[in-house]
Amino acid sequence: MTREPHDGTKRSEILAAATRRFGRDGYEHTKWADVAADVGVGPTALYHYFESKQHCLYVIMEEAIGDFQRRFSAITSQTPDPLEALEAVLYDCFDLTEQDILRNRVLVSEQGLLAVHRSSSREEEARRAARARARQLEFAWASFLAGAMRAGSVPENDARLLSRALLGLYNSVWQWYRPDGLHGLPAVADFFYGRTLAMIGVAPDAAKRTRMVA
């Protein structure tokens, strides 16, 4: 399989513009030509970087999951206490820019496309990369939770099933959250934190820090 060219700035601009379009208007309602206009190039120039709109979508999804995984790994590897690490991870999940929020919305809205095999080699390679990232993230969460169970920090349970439930709960936020909506991100983070602890079976006062709902 061939790899797409990595021409730095322009490729990043295309990804950012596509993320904004897909996140605001929806993937199906976004024209490839609109993305080209947003970055100031002709539609055919996009094909130097991405074979298609769907190829671009897969790359956005892979990068979204990859960034989440890297942040998760950095926190859990540097924080020995499982409950402290859990708290830090859960709040870090909501320490997002507006672009991050749009990217999460795209990831959740279009994740069903990751299950569909593509005949194009570049699209298929990008699809597989995104699926692999998703599996790696789920494995990282399950491994972390299993370690916390062995340490006696959280109740014994099926770590893999629990990790899927937690990720599903987190993903559901981006189906409805809007920056200009009724609830601000800090309040959503506090609510999510409490519900996650309840799902895991940890009492809120077991965490090291208390917070006021914004």
Rosetta constraint file for C-alpha pairs under 8 A:
AtomPair CA 1 CA 121 HARMONIC 5.95 0.50
AtomPair CA 1 CA 122 HARMONIC 6.84 0.50
AtomPair CA 1 CA 125 HARMONIC 6.92 0.50
AtomPair CA 2 CA 121 HARMONIC 7.30 0.50
AtomPair CA 2 CA 122 HARMONIC 6.42 0.50
AtomPair CA 3 CA 122 HARMONIC 6.98 0.50
AtomPair CA 4 CA 49 HARMONIC 6.25 0.50
AtomPair CA 4 CA 50 HARMONIC 6.76 0.50
AtomPair CA 4 CA 122 HARMONIC 7.27 0.50
AtomPair CA 5 CA 48 HARMONIC 7.41 0.50
AtomPair CA 5 CA 49 HARMONIC 5.82 0.50
AtomPair CA 6 CA 11 HARMONIC 6.77 0.50
AtomPair CA 6 CA 49 HARMONIC 7.42 0.50
AtomPair CA 7 CA 11 HARMONIC 5.84 0.50
AtomPair CA 7 CA 49 HARMONIC 7.72 0.50
AtomPair CA 8 CA 12 HARMONIC 6.25 0.50
AtomPair CA 9 CA 13 HARMONIC 6.13 0.50
AtomPair CA 10 CA 14 HARMONIC 6.23 0.50
AtomPair CA 11 CA 15 HARMONIC 6.29 0.50
AtomPair CA 11 CA 49 HARMONIC 6.37 0.50
AtomPair CA 12 CA 16 HARMONIC 6.12 0.50
AtomPair CA 13 CA 17 HARMONIC 6.06 0.50
AtomPair CA 13 CA 39 HARMONIC 6.50 0.50
AtomPair CA 14 CA 18 HARMONIC 5.98 0.50
AtomPair CA 14 CA 35 HARMONIC 6.93 0.50
AtomPair CA 14 CA 36 HARMONIC 7.47 0.50
AtomPair CA 14 CA 39 HARMONIC 6.37 0.50
AtomPair CA 14 CA 46 HARMONIC 7.87 0.50
AtomPair CA 15 CA 19 HARMONIC 6.03 0.50
AtomPair CA 15 CA 56 HARMONIC 7.02 0.50
AtomPair CA 15 CA 60 HARMONIC 6.63 0.50
AtomPair CA 16 CA 20 HARMONIC 6.32 0.50
AtomPair CA 16 CA 99 HARMONIC 7.74 0.50
AtomPair CA 17 CA 21 HARMONIC 6.24 0.50
AtomPair CA 17 CA 35 HARMONIC 5.97 0.50
AtomPair CA 17 CA 38 HARMONIC 6.37 0.50
AtomPair CA 17 CA 39 HARMONIC 6.92 0.50
AtomPair CA 18 CA 22 HARMONIC 5.86 0.50
AtomPair CA 18 CA 35 HARMONIC 5.69 0.50
AtomPair CA 18 CA 56 HARMONIC 7.73 0.50
AtomPair CA 18 CA 57 HARMONIC 7.87 0.50
AtomPair CA 19 CA 23 HARMONIC 5.75 0.50
AtomPair CA 19 CA 60 HARMONIC 7.11 0.50
AtomPair CA 19 CA 99 HARMONIC 7.51 0.50
AtomPair CA 19 CA 102 HARMONIC 6.52 0.50
AtomPair CA 19 CA 103 HARMONIC 5.78 0.50
AtomPair CA 19 CA 106 HARMONIC 7.20 0.50
AtomPair CA 20 CA 24 HARMONIC 5.92 0.50
AtomPair CA 20 CA 99 HARMONIC 7.06 0.50
AtomPair CA 20 CA 102 HARMONIC 6.38 0.50
AtomPair CA 20 CA 103 HARMONIC 7.72 0.50
AtomPair CA 21 CA 25 HARMONIC 5.54 0.50
AtomPair CA 21 CA 26 HARMONIC 6.84 0.50
AtomPair CA 21 CA 27 HARMONIC 7.42 0.50
AtomPair CA 21 CA 30 HARMONIC 6.28 0.50
AtomPair CA 21 CA 35 HARMONIC 7.21 0.50
AtomPair CA 22 CA 26 HARMONIC 4.44 0.50
AtomPair CA 22 CA 27 HARMONIC 4.43 0.50
AtomPair CA 22 CA 28 HARMONIC 7.92 0.50
AtomPair CA 22 CA 29 HARMONIC 7.90 0.50
AtomPair CA 22 CA 30 HARMONIC 6.31 0.50
AtomPair CA 22 CA 102 HARMONIC 7.94 0.50
AtomPair CA 22 CA 106 HARMONIC 6.24 0.50
AtomPair CA 23 CA 27 HARMONIC 7.38 0.50
AtomPair CA 23 CA 102 HARMONIC 4.76 0.50
AtomPair CA 23 CA 103 HARMONIC 6.52 0.50
AtomPair CA 23 CA 105 HARMONIC 5.93 0.50
AtomPair CA 23 CA 106 HARMONIC 5.34 0.50
AtomPair CA 24 CA 102 HARMONIC 7.29 0.50
AtomPair CA 25 CA 29 HARMONIC 6.07 0.50
AtomPair CA 25 CA 30 HARMONIC 6.33 0.50
AtomPair CA 26 CA 30 HARMONIC 6.27 0.50
AtomPair CA 26 CA 106 HARMONIC 7.69 0.50
AtomPair CA 27 CA 106 HARMONIC 7.60 0.50
AtomPair CA 27 CA 110 HARMONIC 7.76 0.50
AtomPair CA 30 CA 34 HARMONIC 6.92 0.50
AtomPair CA 30 CA 35 HARMONIC 7.90 0.50
AtomPair CA 31 CA 35 HARMONIC 6.96 0.50
AtomPair CA 32 CA 36 HARMONIC 6.53 0.50
AtomPair CA 32 CA 43 HARMONIC 7.00 0.50
AtomPair CA 32 CA 53 HARMONIC 6.03 0.50
AtomPair CA 33 CA 37 HARMONIC 6.21 0.50
AtomPair CA 33 CA 42 HARMONIC 7.62 0.50
AtomPair CA 33 CA 43 HARMONIC 5.17 0.50
AtomPair CA 34 CA 38 HARMONIC 6.26 0.50
AtomPair CA 35 CA 39 HARMONIC 6.62 0.50
AtomPair CA 36 CA 40 HARMONIC 6.11 0.50
AtomPair CA 36 CA 41 HARMONIC 5.24 0.50
AtomPair CA 36 CA 42 HARMONIC 5.84 0.50
AtomPair CA 36 CA 43 HARMONIC 5.24 0.50
AtomPair CA 36 CA 45 HARMONIC 7.79 0.50
AtomPair CA 36 CA 46 HARMONIC 6.64 0.50
AtomPair CA 37 CA 41 HARMONIC 6.02 0.50
AtomPair CA 37 CA 42 HARMONIC 6.95 0.50
AtomPair CA 37 CA 43 HARMONIC 7.65 0.50
AtomPair CA 41 CA 45 HARMONIC 6.25 0.50
AtomPair CA 41 CA 46 HARMONIC 7.62 0.50
AtomPair CA 42 CA 46 HARMONIC 7.36 0.50
AtomPair CA 43 CA 47 HARMONIC 7.74 0.50
AtomPair CA 44 CA 48 HARMONIC 7.75 0.50
AtomPair CA 45 CA 49 HARMONIC 7.75 0.50
AtomPair CA 46 CA 50 HARMONIC 6.08 0.50
AtomPair CA 46 CA 51 HARMONIC 7.84 0.50
AtomPair CA 47 CA 51 HARMONIC 5.14 0.50
AtomPair CA 47 CA 52 HARMONIC 6.82 0.50
AtomPair CA 50 CA 55 HARMONIC 5.99 0.50
AtomPair CA 50 CA 56 HARMONIC 5.81 0.50
AtomPair CA 51 CA 55 HARMONIC 5.97 0.50
AtomPair CA 51 CA 56 HARMONIC 7.69 0.50
AtomPair CA 51 CA 122 HARMONIC 7.00 0.50
AtomPair CA 51 CA 123 HARMONIC 7.29 0.50
AtomPair CA 52 CA 56 HARMONIC 6.44 0.50
AtomPair CA 52 CA 123 HARMONIC 7.89 0.50
AtomPair CA 53 CA 57 HARMONIC 6.29 0.50
AtomPair CA 54 CA 58 HARMONIC 6.30 0.50
AtomPair CA 54 CA 123 HARMONIC 7.12 0.50
AtomPair CA 55 CA 59 HARMONIC 6.50 0.50
AtomPair CA 55 CA 122 HARMONIC 7.10 0.50
AtomPair CA 55 CA 123 HARMONIC 4.80 0.50
AtomPair CA 55 CA 126 HARMONIC 6.57 0.50
AtomPair CA 55 CA 127 HARMONIC 7.79 0.50
AtomPair CA 56 CA 60 HARMONIC 6.32 0.50
AtomPair CA 57 CA 61 HARMONIC 6.26 0.50
AtomPair CA 58 CA 62 HARMONIC 6.11 0.50
AtomPair CA 58 CA 114 HARMONIC 7.77 0.50
AtomPair CA 58 CA 123 HARMONIC 7.48 0.50
AtomPair CA 58 CA 126 HARMONIC 5.56 0.50
AtomPair CA 58 CA 127 HARMONIC 5.49 0.50
AtomPair CA 58 CA 130 HARMONIC 6.40 0.50
AtomPair CA 59 CA 63 HARMONIC 6.14 0.50
AtomPair CA 59 CA 126 HARMONIC 6.00 0.50
AtomPair CA 59 CA 127 HARMONIC 7.81 0.50
AtomPair CA 59 CA 130 HARMONIC 7.19 0.50
AtomPair CA 60 CA 64 HARMONIC 6.15 0.50
AtomPair CA 60 CA 103 HARMONIC 7.24 0.50
AtomPair CA 60 CA 107 HARMONIC 7.82 0.50
AtomPair CA 61 CA 65 HARMONIC 6.30 0.50
AtomPair CA 61 CA 103 HARMONIC 7.56 0.50
AtomPair CA 61 CA 106 HARMONIC 7.50 0.50
AtomPair CA 61 CA 107 HARMONIC 5.36 0.50
AtomPair CA 61 CA 130 HARMONIC 6.12 0.50
AtomPair CA 62 CA 66 HARMONIC 5.95 0.50
AtomPair CA 62 CA 126 HARMONIC 7.66 0.50
AtomPair CA 62 CA 129 HARMONIC 6.39 0.50
AtomPair CA 62 CA 130 HARMONIC 4.06 0.50
AtomPair CA 62 CA 131 HARMONIC 7.62 0.50
AtomPair CA 62 CA 133 HARMONIC 6.38 0.50
AtomPair CA 62 CA 134 HARMONIC 7.99 0.50
AtomPair CA 63 CA 67 HARMONIC 6.00 0.50
AtomPair CA 63 CA 130 HARMONIC 7.80 0.50
AtomPair CA 64 CA 68 HARMONIC 6.39 0.50
AtomPair CA 64 CA 100 HARMONIC 7.90 0.50
AtomPair CA 64 CA 103 HARMONIC 6.53 0.50
AtomPair CA 64 CA 104 HARMONIC 6.85 0.50
AtomPair CA 64 CA 107 HARMONIC 7.32 0.50
AtomPair CA 65 CA 69 HARMONIC 6.12 0.50
AtomPair CA 65 CA 130 HARMONIC 7.45 0.50
AtomPair CA 65 CA 133 HARMONIC 6.13 0.50
AtomPair CA 65 CA 134 HARMONIC 6.32 0.50
AtomPair CA 65 CA 137 HARMONIC 7.33 0.50
AtomPair CA 66 CA 70 HARMONIC 6.17 0.50
AtomPair CA 66 CA 133 HARMONIC 6.11 0.50
AtomPair CA 66 CA 137 HARMONIC 7.95 0.50
AtomPair CA 67 CA 71 HARMONIC 6.22 0.50
AtomPair CA 68 CA 72 HARMONIC 6.12 0.50
AtomPair CA 68 CA 93 HARMONIC 7.76 0.50
AtomPair CA 68 CA 137 HARMONIC 7.89 0.50
AtomPair CA 69 CA 73 HARMONIC 6.06 0.50
AtomPair CA 69 CA 136 HARMONIC 7.78 0.50
AtomPair CA 69 CA 137 HARMONIC 5.47 0.50
AtomPair CA 69 CA 140 HARMONIC 7.76 0.50
AtomPair CA 70 CA 74 HARMONIC 6.07 0.50
AtomPair CA 71 CA 75 HARMONIC 6.32 0.50
AtomPair CA 72 CA 76 HARMONIC 6.18 0.50
AtomPair CA 72 CA 89 HARMONIC 6.17 0.50
AtomPair CA 73 CA 77 HARMONIC 5.84 0.50
AtomPair CA 73 CA 140 HARMONIC 7.59 0.50
AtomPair CA 74 CA 78 HARMONIC 6.25 0.50
AtomPair CA 75 CA 79 HARMONIC 6.07 0.50
AtomPair CA 75 CA 85 HARMONIC 6.41 0.50
AtomPair CA 75 CA 88 HARMONIC 7.07 0.50
AtomPair CA 75 CA 89 HARMONIC 6.54 0.50
AtomPair CA 76 CA 80 HARMONIC 7.28 0.50
AtomPair CA 76 CA 82 HARMONIC 7.78 0.50
AtomPair CA 76 CA 85 HARMONIC 5.43 0.50
AtomPair CA 76 CA 86 HARMONIC 7.71 0.50
AtomPair CA 76 CA 89 HARMONIC 7.54 0.50
AtomPair CA 76 CA 144 HARMONIC 7.65 0.50
AtomPair CA 79 CA 84 HARMONIC 6.86 0.50
AtomPair CA 79 CA 85 HARMONIC 5.32 0.50
AtomPair CA 80 CA 84 HARMONIC 7.87 0.50
AtomPair CA 80 CA 85 HARMONIC 7.13 0.50
AtomPair CA 81 CA 85 HARMONIC 6.12 0.50
AtomPair CA 82 CA 86 HARMONIC 5.97 0.50
AtomPair CA 82 CA 148 HARMONIC 5.58 0.50
AtomPair CA 82 CA 153 HARMONIC 6.59 0.50
AtomPair CA 83 CA 87 HARMONIC 6.16 0.50
AtomPair CA 83 CA 148 HARMONIC 7.94 0.50
AtomPair CA 83 CA 153 HARMONIC 6.73 0.50
AtomPair CA 83 CA 206 HARMONIC 7.86 0.50
AtomPair CA 83 CA 207 HARMONIC 6.00 0.50
AtomPair CA 83 CA 208 HARMONIC 7.48 0.50
AtomPair CA 84 CA 88 HARMONIC 6.18 0.50
AtomPair CA 84 CA 207 HARMONIC 6.79 0.50
AtomPair CA 84 CA 208 HARMONIC 6.46 0.50
AtomPair CA 85 CA 89 HARMONIC 6.03 0.50
AtomPair CA 86 CA 90 HARMONIC 6.11 0.50
AtomPair CA 87 CA 91 HARMONIC 6.31 0.50
AtomPair CA 87 CA 193 HARMONIC 7.54 0.50
AtomPair CA 87 CA 207 HARMONIC 7.13 0.50
AtomPair CA 88 CA 92 HARMONIC 5.96 0.50
AtomPair CA 89 CA 93 HARMONIC 6.21 0.50
AtomPair CA 90 CA 94 HARMONIC 7.38 0.50
AtomPair CA 90 CA 189 HARMONIC 7.60 0.50
AtomPair CA 90 CA 192 HARMONIC 7.94 0.50
AtomPair CA 90 CA 193 HARMONIC 6.21 0.50
AtomPair CA 91 CA 95 HARMONIC 6.70 0.50
AtomPair CA 91 CA 189 HARMONIC 6.13 0.50
AtomPair CA 91 CA 190 HARMONIC 7.87 0.50
AtomPair CA 91 CA 193 HARMONIC 7.27 0.50
AtomPair CA 92 CA 96 HARMONIC 7.97 0.50
AtomPair CA 94 CA 185 HARMONIC 6.74 0.50
AtomPair CA 94 CA 186 HARMONIC 7.52 0.50
AtomPair CA 94 CA 189 HARMONIC 5.99 0.50
AtomPair CA 96 CA 100 HARMONIC 5.55 0.50
AtomPair CA 96 CA 101 HARMONIC 6.45 0.50
AtomPair CA 97 CA 101 HARMONIC 6.40 0.50
AtomPair CA 98 CA 102 HARMONIC 6.36 0.50
AtomPair CA 98 CA 179 HARMONIC 7.65 0.50
AtomPair CA 99 CA 103 HARMONIC 6.15 0.50
AtomPair CA 100 CA 104 HARMONIC 6.19 0.50
AtomPair CA 101 CA 105 HARMONIC 6.22 0.50
AtomPair CA 101 CA 174 HARMONIC 7.37 0.50
AtomPair CA 102 CA 106 HARMONIC 6.27 0.50
AtomPair CA 103 CA 107 HARMONIC 6.18 0.50
AtomPair CA 104 CA 108 HARMONIC 6.18 0.50
AtomPair CA 104 CA 171 HARMONIC 7.80 0.50
AtomPair CA 104 CA 174 HARMONIC 6.31 0.50
AtomPair CA 105 CA 109 HARMONIC 5.99 0.50
AtomPair CA 105 CA 174 HARMONIC 5.03 0.50
AtomPair CA 105 CA 175 HARMONIC 6.39 0.50
AtomPair CA 106 CA 110 HARMONIC 5.99 0.50
AtomPair CA 107 CA 111 HARMONIC 5.63 0.50
AtomPair CA 108 CA 171 HARMONIC 6.18 0.50
AtomPair CA 108 CA 172 HARMONIC 7.67 0.50
AtomPair CA 108 CA 174 HARMONIC 6.86 0.50
AtomPair CA 108 CA 175 HARMONIC 7.02 0.50
AtomPair CA 109 CA 175 HARMONIC 7.11 0.50
AtomPair CA 110 CA 114 HARMONIC 7.84 0.50
AtomPair CA 111 CA 115 HARMONIC 7.89 0.50
AtomPair CA 112 CA 116 HARMONIC 7.67 0.50
AtomPair CA 114 CA 127 HARMONIC 5.86 0.50
AtomPair CA 114 CA 128 HARMONIC 7.72 0.50
AtomPair CA 114 CA 130 HARMONIC 7.36 0.50
AtomPair CA 114 CA 131 HARMONIC 6.40 0.50
AtomPair CA 117 CA 124 HARMONIC 6.54 0.50
AtomPair CA 117 CA 127 HARMONIC 7.92 0.50
AtomPair CA 118 CA 123 HARMONIC 6.15 0.50
AtomPair CA 118 CA 124 HARMONIC 4.96 0.50
AtomPair CA 118 CA 127 HARMONIC 7.91 0.50
AtomPair CA 119 CA 123 HARMONIC 7.62 0.50
AtomPair CA 119 CA 124 HARMONIC 6.76 0.50
AtomPair CA 120 CA 124 HARMONIC 5.96 0.50
AtomPair CA 121 CA 125 HARMONIC 6.00 0.50
AtomPair CA 122 CA 126 HARMONIC 6.23 0.50
AtomPair CA 123 CA 127 HARMONIC 6.05 0.50
AtomPair CA 124 CA 128 HARMONIC 6.07 0.50
AtomPair CA 125 CA 129 HARMONIC 6.17 0.50
AtomPair CA 126 CA 130 HARMONIC 6.31 0.50
AtomPair CA 127 CA 131 HARMONIC 6.28 0.50
AtomPair CA 128 CA 132 HARMONIC 6.00 0.50
AtomPair CA 129 CA 133 HARMONIC 6.22 0.50
AtomPair CA 130 CA 134 HARMONIC 6.33 0.50
AtomPair CA 131 CA 135 HARMONIC 6.35 0.50
AtomPair CA 132 CA 136 HARMONIC 6.16 0.50
AtomPair CA 133 CA 137 HARMONIC 6.15 0.50
AtomPair CA 134 CA 138 HARMONIC 6.26 0.50
AtomPair CA 135 CA 139 HARMONIC 6.08 0.50
AtomPair CA 136 CA 140 HARMONIC 6.07 0.50
AtomPair CA 137 CA 141 HARMONIC 6.29 0.50
AtomPair CA 138 CA 142 HARMONIC 6.16 0.50
AtomPair CA 138 CA 160 HARMONIC 7.64 0.50
AtomPair CA 138 CA 163 HARMONIC 6.42 0.50
AtomPair CA 138 CA 164 HARMONIC 6.82 0.50
AtomPair CA 138 CA 167 HARMONIC 7.85 0.50
AtomPair CA 139 CA 143 HARMONIC 5.97 0.50
AtomPair CA 139 CA 160 HARMONIC 7.52 0.50
AtomPair CA 140 CA 144 HARMONIC 6.14 0.50
AtomPair CA 141 CA 145 HARMONIC 6.15 0.50
AtomPair CA 141 CA 160 HARMONIC 7.96 0.50
AtomPair CA 141 CA 163 HARMONIC 5.68 0.50
AtomPair CA 142 CA 146 HARMONIC 6.02 0.50
AtomPair CA 142 CA 159 HARMONIC 5.01 0.50
AtomPair CA 142 CA 160 HARMONIC 4.93 0.50
AtomPair CA 142 CA 162 HARMONIC 7.47 0.50
AtomPair CA 142 CA 163 HARMONIC 5.34 0.50
AtomPair CA 143 CA 147 HARMONIC 6.17 0.50
AtomPair CA 143 CA 159 HARMONIC 7.41 0.50
AtomPair CA 144 CA 148 HARMONIC 6.27 0.50
AtomPair CA 145 CA 149 HARMONIC 6.18 0.50
AtomPair CA 145 CA 154 HARMONIC 7.93 0.50
AtomPair CA 145 CA 159 HARMONIC 5.78 0.50
AtomPair CA 145 CA 163 HARMONIC 7.50 0.50
AtomPair CA 146 CA 150 HARMONIC 6.27 0.50
AtomPair CA 146 CA 159 HARMONIC 5.52 0.50
AtomPair CA 147 CA 151 HARMONIC 6.21 0.50
AtomPair CA 148 CA 152 HARMONIC 6.30 0.50
AtomPair CA 148 CA 153 HARMONIC 5.29 0.50
AtomPair CA 148 CA 154 HARMONIC 5.87 0.50
AtomPair CA 149 CA 153 HARMONIC 5.89 0.50
AtomPair CA 149 CA 154 HARMONIC 5.09 0.50
AtomPair CA 149 CA 155 HARMONIC 5.94 0.50
AtomPair CA 149 CA 156 HARMONIC 5.45 0.50
AtomPair CA 149 CA 157 HARMONIC 7.77 0.50
AtomPair CA 150 CA 156 HARMONIC 7.95 0.50
AtomPair CA 154 CA 200 HARMONIC 6.95 0.50
AtomPair CA 154 CA 201 HARMONIC 6.77 0.50
AtomPair CA 154 CA 202 HARMONIC 6.21 0.50
AtomPair CA 155 CA 200 HARMONIC 7.29 0.50
AtomPair CA 155 CA 201 HARMONIC 6.29 0.50
AtomPair CA 155 CA 202 HARMONIC 7.54 0.50
AtomPair CA 157 CA 162 HARMONIC 7.40 0.50
AtomPair CA 158 CA 162 HARMONIC 6.05 0.50
AtomPair CA 159 CA 163 HARMONIC 6.01 0.50
AtomPair CA 160 CA 164 HARMONIC 6.35 0.50
AtomPair CA 161 CA 165 HARMONIC 6.29 0.50
AtomPair CA 162 CA 166 HARMONIC 6.19 0.50
AtomPair CA 162 CA 200 HARMONIC 7.38 0.50
AtomPair CA 163 CA 167 HARMONIC 6.14 0.50
AtomPair CA 164 CA 168 HARMONIC 5.97 0.50
AtomPair CA 165 CA 169 HARMONIC 6.18 0.50
AtomPair CA 166 CA 170 HARMONIC 6.24 0.50
AtomPair CA 166 CA 196 HARMONIC 6.79 0.50
AtomPair CA 166 CA 199 HARMONIC 7.88 0.50
AtomPair CA 167 CA 171 HARMONIC 6.03 0.50
AtomPair CA 168 CA 172 HARMONIC 6.17 0.50
AtomPair CA 169 CA 173 HARMONIC 7.04 0.50
AtomPair CA 170 CA 174 HARMONIC 7.74 0.50
AtomPair CA 170 CA 192 HARMONIC 7.69 0.50
AtomPair CA 171 CA 175 HARMONIC 7.37 0.50
AtomPair CA 172 CA 176 HARMONIC 7.47 0.50
AtomPair CA 173 CA 177 HARMONIC 5.80 0.50
AtomPair CA 177 CA 181 HARMONIC 7.03 0.50
AtomPair CA 179 CA 184 HARMONIC 6.80 0.50
AtomPair CA 179 CA 185 HARMONIC 7.43 0.50
AtomPair CA 180 CA 184 HARMONIC 7.87 0.50
AtomPair CA 183 CA 187 HARMONIC 6.37 0.50
AtomPair CA 183 CA 188 HARMONIC 6.63 0.50
AtomPair CA 184 CA 188 HARMONIC 6.39 0.50
AtomPair CA 184 CA 214 HARMONIC 7.71 0.50
AtomPair CA 185 CA 189 HARMONIC 6.05 0.50
AtomPair CA 186 CA 190 HARMONIC 6.30 0.50
AtomPair CA 186 CA 213 HARMONIC 7.34 0.50
AtomPair CA 186 CA 214 HARMONIC 5.82 0.50
AtomPair CA 187 CA 191 HARMONIC 6.23 0.50
AtomPair CA 187 CA 213 HARMONIC 5.35 0.50
AtomPair CA 187 CA 214 HARMONIC 4.85 0.50
AtomPair CA 188 CA 192 HARMONIC 5.97 0.50
AtomPair CA 189 CA 193 HARMONIC 5.98 0.50
AtomPair CA 190 CA 194 HARMONIC 6.35 0.50
AtomPair CA 190 CA 211 HARMONIC 7.47 0.50
AtomPair CA 190 CA 212 HARMONIC 7.79 0.50
AtomPair CA 190 CA 213 HARMONIC 5.84 0.50
AtomPair CA 190 CA 214 HARMONIC 7.87 0.50
AtomPair CA 191 CA 195 HARMONIC 6.29 0.50
AtomPair CA 191 CA 213 HARMONIC 7.64 0.50
AtomPair CA 192 CA 196 HARMONIC 5.95 0.50
AtomPair CA 193 CA 197 HARMONIC 6.27 0.50
AtomPair CA 194 CA 198 HARMONIC 6.31 0.50
AtomPair CA 194 CA 204 HARMONIC 6.66 0.50
AtomPair CA 195 CA 199 HARMONIC 6.21 0.50
AtomPair CA 196 CA 200 HARMONIC 6.23 0.50
AtomPair CA 197 CA 201 HARMONIC 5.97 0.50
AtomPair CA 197 CA 202 HARMONIC 5.07 0.50
AtomPair CA 197 CA 203 HARMONIC 6.64 0.50
AtomPair CA 197 CA 204 HARMONIC 6.63 0.50
AtomPair CA 198 CA 202 HARMONIC 5.90 0.50
AtomPair CA 198 CA 203 HARMONIC 6.83 0.50
AtomPair CA 198 CA 204 HARMONIC 7.87 0.50
AtomPair CA 202 CA 206 HARMONIC 6.69 0.50
AtomPair CA 203 CA 207 HARMONIC 7.67 0.50
AtomPair CA 205 CA 210 HARMONIC 7.51 0.50
